[in-house]
Amino acid sequence: MALQGNEAVFSATRLLRLAEDVESDAVAISYAAMFLRMLPGRVGSILSTVREEDIPAALDAALSLKVRAHMVGGMAMERDCRTLEENLRSGNYEAAARSAGEVAKDCLPLTRALEQFLQGWQDLEDSKSKQP
């Protein structure tokens, strides 16, 4: 069974690479699960700091989410965080507010894609462990 994701939203390649780099599927799965648990709070932080025009905090939140999204394969979220970062650095707060909204819109599709992938990965691992 090939494990793939919706490339526009999610790329399984990065998460599989993480598992390879740390030599543990369990660590990669745990990291992705933690990412999903923390995602709403991270997006909320971006939305509130952008709304308050707290540029240092908004940049910190955007950079943090961009890096973590990259590690789990959140392609659209990473791209939108990068755009948000550029808008914040250039001082274009209207564009930053739009970009923050795009990051928020990415949340549900990424969550669905990542949960589906993780379930398939877990099912694959379970079937391997049942084989003699």
MINUNU-15055 format. One record per residue (C-alpha): x, y, z. Coordinates in steps of 0.25 Angstrom, whole numbers, plus 5000, padded with zeros to 4 digits. Layout:
<pts>
XYZ;...
</pts>
This chain:
<pts>
500050005000;500650134996;500450255006;500150384999;499450515002;498750624995;499950694990;499350834990;499050825005;499950715010;501150635006;501450505012;502850505008;503350605018;502750525030;503250395024;504650465023;504550505038;504250365042;505450315034;506350425040;505950395054;505950245051;504550225057;503150225051;502650245065;503350375068;502850435055;501450385057;501550445071;502150575066;500950585056;499950555066;500550665075;500550765063;499050735061;498750755076;499450895076;498950945063;497751015067;498551095078;499651125068;498651175058;497851255069;499151315073;499451365059;498051425057;498051495070;499451555069;499251595055;497851665059;498651735070;499751775060;500751715070;501751695059;502851625068;501851525073;501151505060;502551475053;502951375064;501551305063;501651305048;503151255048;502851145058;501651095050;502351105037;503451015042;502550915049;501650905037;502850875028;503250765037;501950695036;501750725021;500650835022;500950895009;499851005008;500051045022;501551055021;501351145008;500251225015;501151245027;502251295018;501351395011;500951445025;502351455029;502651535016;501451625019;501851655033;503251685030;502851785019;501851855028;500651825020;499651795031;498451785022;499151675014;499651605027;498151605032;497751535019;498951435020;498551405034;497151375029;497751275019;498651205030;497351185038;496651135025;497751025024;497450975037;496350885034;496850825021;498150795027;497550735039;496750645031;497850605022;498850575033;497850495041;497550415029;498950385026;499350355041;498150255041;498650185029;500050185034;499550125047;498750025040;499949985032;500849975044;499749885051;499649795039;501149775039;501149745054;500149635052;500949565041;501749445046;
</pts>
